[in-house]
Amino acid sequence: MSEGRLKVGIIGAGSMGTLFGYHLAQTCDVTMLDTNAATTAVIARDGLAVNDAPPRAVRVTSHARDLYGSQVLFLFVKAVDTLRALRPFAGELNPSTPIVSLQNGVGNEDAIKTALGGAVPVVLGITTESSLTTTAGRVRSSETGNTILGSSSAAPATARTIADLLTRSGLRTAVVYDIRPHLWGKLVANAAINAISALLDCEAGMIPQESNAARLAESLADEAAAVAAALKINLPFANPWQYVMQVIEIGADSKSSMAFDLESGHPTEIDHINGAVAAFGRRAGVATPCNETVVRLIKAKEALLARARA
């Protein structure tokens, strides 16, 4: 490790972990954790690279203990995997080590605290950075996105420190007082896009081009926005569908991560996205029939594909 460089741990060497790991490696000593032996072997040999830029070396491991000394820990696993990924860290991290989550969904803070304890400092955020894996440790990215952070159970100064770290690493980053409107804004977009892309096995850009898919996506977004309004969360946009269209434009050529989960047999994040909209809707007394329907469709497709693989 280099003297004076912050020790950053990254859990998950997928597309977003690779993108952020590459940038952070410019100013920090980065150690990545991933359970895929083939992935770790390639990254250990070749480093991380974005687009055509020269690769940057990082440490990579399949053992959680190699990240116990992290001064900041970034979480880039699917929401469904949060508990499993963090349980080995319980009682092992410095209590002041912030956990940074840019994951999908709105229940990640609860999962982090369940794994590590209620006093753990958590910084939550969203990012519009695009990242598509071309091979292990290599991603294609427009590098035009923005990352927004907010302190959750961490001190506001901690969120500002993480933002400064990302900015120095070449990522556009801002801090807000209340992150919830932005988390729900991302949820609105994910609820409208991810499941439809998975069910139709299509790129996000195809959704507005097909009238039936577009109408369903708009209904999913409207339901999610209505739930947010009932919870008195002021979304960072006035028109949900217009915002979804902006998000689609950024990642028009990519399928949703949920589509790739179905292809690979990995559990999807449906319960943390459309399922979360439906669950909060029930508590708030807001009907969410479209979101409830796509939850059932994705679960049915998961079951059918699992049966076919057996």
Secondary structure, DSSP 8 states (H G I E B T S, - for coil): --TT--EEEEE--SHHHHHHHHHHTTTSEEEEE-S-HHHHHHHHHH-BEETTS--B--EEES-GGGGTT-SEEEE-S-GGGHHHHHGGGTTTS-TT--EEE--SSS-HHHHHHHHH-TTS-EEEEEE----EEEETTEEE------EEEEESSS-HHHHHHHHHHHHHTT--EEE-S--HHHHHHHHHHHHHHHHHHHHHT--GGGGGGSHHHHHHHHHHHHHHHHHHHHTT---S-S-HHHHHHHHHHHTTTS--HHHHHHHHT---SGGGTHHHHHHHHHHHT---HHHHHHHHHHHHHHHHHHHHH-
